[in-house]
Amino acid sequence: MHTNYAPNPSGRAGEHARTPARIGLYDPAEERDACGLAAVVSLNAEPAHEIVRLALEALENLEHRGAVGSDAGTGDGAGILCEIPDAWLRASVEELLPEVRLPGAGGYVTGLAFLPQNTAERRAVRYRIAAIAAEEGLDVLGWRPVATRPEVLGEAAREAGPAIEQPILVPLGAASALESPAGLPLGPDGGDLERRAFRTRKRVERETGTYLPSLSSRTIVFKGMVTTPQLAAFYPELRDERFAARFAIVHSRYSTNTFPSWHLAQPLRM
């Protein structure tokens, strides 16, 4: 069988000089570098669990863009970034942290924290995070335990896995504002709270060595050293019908020239 070839479509040095000519479903114009990314967005600006479900389905279809380790159950990494699902979080906090009163959507900061497995070390890190947050004008209301299923992971991923918790923070001195159903005052653009969260996250990582996949008043990231089908299995709360968002971005990682790790699993954090 004779194969026709087309010139290098990009002309960039280091690429194959010739690629197969367009045939069947193949088109040389599609030759490009790209990560395993997908995004799902609501066209009516209404949060819906269907957005998250479709994003997770897209992520599973990106399995070929990732890789697994020698135990066949440890992935190079996958993750999802989405709008904070306020209704889901509010219900979960009411159940698990009844002493915590959440302000209105956009009036609090939350995210995930990859903490030490050792109980004493984890307690010390939480204390240090609270101190740093206070210096940046934030008060830690509580730590929500994140539901995970380590049994779905490969051996290497389980051994390297952190304890995962969800901090919830509000501006310092905001206790009285929690009575307002409209939430906390954030300034003209709501950016002040986001800036405090950003500074807190950067300082926590630099000063404690603790990795925070996200810390924001707007978005949240769930990620791990998992394969694409494992993400929702490991974080079963992603399947909760109340877990609704207006957008979601998913990522499948292939750790080229680097080692797989929990903190490198998903690069989108803002």
C-alpha positions, 0 to 999 in steps of 0.5 A: 500500500502506498502512502502519500505524504505532505510537507511538515505543516508547521515548518518548526525545527525538530518536527518530522519533515513529512507527515501522512497526507490527508486521508480518511479521518486524518488531517495533517492540519490537526498536527499540534501540541496540546494537553488533555484539556476539555471545558464545558460551559453553561450557555444560560449562565445557570449552575447545573450538575449536568455541566460537571457530569459532562466535564467528567465524561469528557475527562474520561474520554481523555484517558489516552492523553494521560498515563499510568504507572507500573501498577496500572492503577496509579495515574499521572494525574487528572483534575477538575476546576469549576465554580464553587458549588455553593448549594452543595457546600452549604448543605455539606457544611450544615451536616458536617460543621454545624457550628460554621455559618457560611455567608452568602455565595462569594463572601467566603474563601475555600479550596482544598489542602493536601495535608500530612497524614500524621495527625500531629503534623496535620494539626500543626500545619492547620494552626500555621495556616490559620496564623498566615491567613490572619496576617492576610486578613482572613479567619479560618471558620473550619475545616471540612473533611473531604470524602475520598475513596483511596481504595480505588487508587493504585498502590503508589498513589495511595502511599504518596497520597495526602490527607485532604481537607477543605478550609473555609475562610472569611474576612477577619472581624466578619462575624456580624456580617454572617447574619446578612443573607446578602453575604460579606461586603467585598468592595466594588469588584469583589477582588479584595477577598480574592487577593487575600486568598491568593496571598494566603495560598502563596505564603502557605505553600512557601512557608509551610511546604503544604500544597493547596490545589486552590484557595479562592472565593470563586473557583475550586479544584479537585485533583490527584495522582489518578487516572481520568476515570478514577477522579470521580471515583476518588472524589465521590462528592463530584457525583452529588446532584447538588454539585452544580456549576456554570463551567468546568475545566478538566485536565489529563496529565502525561508527566513527560520528563517529570515524575508523577505527583499529587501536586502536579496533577492539574495546572489550573488554579485560578 
